[in-house]
Amino acid sequence: MQKNRKIFFSILCGLIVLIVILSSIVFHGKNETPLSVVFLDIGQGDAILISQGSQQVLIDGGKDGKLLLEKLGKYIPFWDRNLETVIETHPDQDHIGGLVDVLGAYNVGAVVETRMQNDSQTFKKLEETISNNKIEKIEAKKDLTIKFSDGAMLQVLYPSESVTDKNVSDTNLYSVVVKLTVGKSKFLFTGDFPTTQENELFGSHVDINADFLKVAHHGSKYATSDEFLNNAKPSDAIISVGKNNSYGHPNPEVLQRLAAHKINILRTDERGDIEYDCQNLNEKCQIKL
Ligand SMILES: [Zn+2]
């Protein structure tokens, strides 16, 4: 009896060792938990969801809360009521309009924003909700880092320092620029960052090289210069834009510029939500078709 037990335990131990070895071979190079980046089709505006397991970061919230919550419900499991971080690139309606509803529907861990202020009712309501719900506020400026598992991380590249000019009339000027590094892939999110500020970014020797570029300001002609594209060198350009919008975004010149740089153009008004899956650390993230 004693002998049989010994044999049984030896076989069991052997099997466990074998399973551990096999699984380490199978999962080698794979993200323990896959990460996804979704450019949500919320009409004219920006809303980008980065998810890894139960950790989510939302960059901007479009202008319509109801539509945004519908979209988030598609990508965040119904039992996960926590949204770890919301990044507000700048206080314009088409970037923060949907965020008050998000703060009501999810337990938001922290809001990352610059010190820019805005006179709009939406901005005031948002700030009020943040303070009433005692949500942590983190100032967005260079070198702020948000970590995911498996070494993936988001880094703020711009603004380089605190925005002291709080009531700036053109809020696009200090739009937060963020870079996501996941395995071999890099995403660059530019809010409505204008060409006039690009030199400041180049001057601070920030590495803006990326595979996937969220085109600044919905494809406006006041952004995305040739020099910017020469530095960023993306393979894909994602334009978050509403169908038949009154601004004429994206600008035909910007589309031509992107095409001249041989960059694939993907538009939310044409494709709906644009989702990238990052499953394997040794390969580039893949667009989900
Ligand atoms: Zn905008």
Boltz pocket constraint, residues with backbone or C-beta under 6 A from the ligand:
constraints:
  - pocket:
      binder: B
      contacts: [[A, 45], [A, 46], [A, 92], [A, 94], [A, 95], [A, 191], [A, 192], [A, 217], [A, 218]]
      max_distance: 6.0
